[in-house]
Every structure is written in C-alpha cells, then in structure tokens.
Amino acid sequence: MASIGVTATLAAAAVLAPATSASAHAGCGTSVGDRDNSTWVRSANGANIRSGSGTGCGIAGVAYSSHRLDYHCYTIGADTHTWTFVRDDATGVTGWIRDDLLSDNGSNVPCAF
C-alpha cells in the first residue's frame, strides 16, 4: 500500500510543477535559439549584454537606446531576476540582459534548456 501513496505524491508533484524551464539559470557561455517571434522595437539604455544570466558572466557588448533588440526568450538568473537573451540588431552581439534594464521588461517567452 505504501507504493500507492508514493505514486499519488509523485503525480501531485507533477501537476504542481511549473510547465516552463524559465527557472533554469543560464550559465556563462549559454546561447539559445529564437523562441520569441515578436517585433524588434525594444531597446536598453547602456545595458551590458552578458554571456550568461548573471553579473558574474563576461560582458559581450552594450545595448543603447538607438539599438533595436531581437528577444529570443527569458530565464531566471542566479540573482532571482529575470534575464532575456537578445540579439542586438545594430552590432550583431548576442547575450543576456537583465529584464529591468530593458525598455519593456524583456521577453514573455520562457527559454527551453
């Protein structure tokens, strides 16, 4: 009878688990495909584009307000803030920007790692 309780507990945990993997931190050097098909009207004002979803990751470039950004998806960084993977249309640089530094708070599409 104990196996019935374990099975029920596992089934309940599966139902309660989030359906996205956005909680996964993107380590330094992590790149992702474009999952967000929205238009490119976003910008940031002097935000660092990093190689992962944390300030401990290297800076690949800087996004300015004159740059258009292509959002790919978002994740939750080790710092518990959300981060969006972007491609800077002006420079071609790709990487992660913390969402509170973006003009519209980043992507709404979770990354799939």
N, C-alpha and C positions, 0 to 999 in steps of 0.2 A: 504494500500500500504506500510505502514511502516514495516509490517512483512516480506515483500519480501526483503527489504534492510537488515533487521536483519538476515534473512536466508542466504542471499548471503554473508554477512560478516562472519557468523559462518562457512559456507562452505569454504570460502577462508582461514580462520584461521586454519581449519582442514588440508587443503592442505599444508600450510606453517609450521605446527607444526612438530618438529623432530619425526622420526619414532622410536627413541630409548628412553629409560628411563635413559640413562647414565648420564643425568644431575642431577639425584637424589643423594643427599649426603647420604652416608651410616653412620647412627648414630652409636655411640659406642655400641658394642654388636651385630652388624649386621653380619650375616653369609649368604652366598649364595651358591647355587649349582654350579657344574662344567659345564659351558656352552662352555668353550674353549677347544677344543679337540686336540690342537697342542702338539708337543712333549715336553718333560721335559728337556731342555738343558739350561734353564735360571738360572741366579744367581744374587746375590747382594753382595756387599762387606761391611758387617757390618750394614745393614739396619734394622731398627726397624720394626717388624711385629706388627701392632696395631689392636685393637678391632673394629675400625671404620675408615672411610676415613678422618681423621683429626688428627693433632698432639695433640689435647686435649684428645684423647682416649688413654686408657691404653696400655702399651707395653706387648704383649703376648710372644714375643721371638725376636731373632735376626737372620737374614739370612746372611750367609757368602758365600764367593765365592766358597767354596768347597761344598756347598749345592745345590741340584737340586730343582727347584721350579715348582710346577704344578699351572699354571694360571687357574683361574676359569672365571673371567670377570673383566671389569673395570667400574668405575663410576667417576664422577667429585665431588671432595670434596668441603667442605665449603670454602676452601682456593683457589678455582678455578683451582687447579692442578688435573690431573687425577691420580687415585689410582687403583691398581689391587688387587683383592682378590686372595691370594695364599695359597697353602699347601706346607710347607717345607718338602720335602721328607726325609731329614736327621733326623728331630726331630718330625714330625707329627703335628707341630704347624700350625694353620690356622689363617689368618688375612689379613690386608690391608697394602700394601707398596706403597708409592708414586712412580709413574712411572719413574720419573727422577733419582731414586736410583736403578733401575733395569738395568741389563746388556743390554737389548734390548728395553727399554722403555715400557714394560708391554704388557698386553693383547690388542688385537684389537676387542674383542667381548664385547659388552655392557652388563651390568647386567640388569636383569629384576626384579624390586621390586614390 
